[in-house]
């Protein structure tokens, strides 16, 4: 598996300047039963993701909505916020970085910063963030756009509770702070 990861990560061009960014929302499918927000109710969490997507569009930041083959339907609110022709991708692995289509999209836009959110902050979002950092990308995120899954176990939650996002990314407590920072890119 290590060789597969090394090969996949080798597909990415050297990250561009941090000012070139893309918003990547991972695994926010329409099966709402498996999603737990970190703060408040689920609808409030979804609304915050919609606000971040809408802000990204206003700032001409590309938006990519990523999901899994077993749950290919992205939440309607997110699709609508992403605009008339939303860029979507179905990934095969936990990390978006292991999918060749993701590499094509990121390289096409010459991205240097990934604004990252979604479900499975301890699994899929975390794996994507770790690979992004290995490839030299800057990561921005907010606690309000990162969600847990119902089946998250204590080991994966413990990894997250050690402060991965706070220590290794440009981390914002609120989505409003994140949107403000996006405007300064």
Secondary structure, DSSP 8 states (H G I E B T S, - for coil): -HHHHHHHHTTS-----TTSEEEEEE--BS-GGGEEESSS-HHHHHHHHHHHHHHHHHTT-EEEEEEETTB--B-HHHHHHT-TT-EEEEESSSSGGGSHHHHHHHHHTT-SEEEEEEE-TTTHHHHHHHHHHHTT-EEEEEGGGEEEETT--HHHHHHHHTTHHHHHSEEESSHHHHHHHHHT-
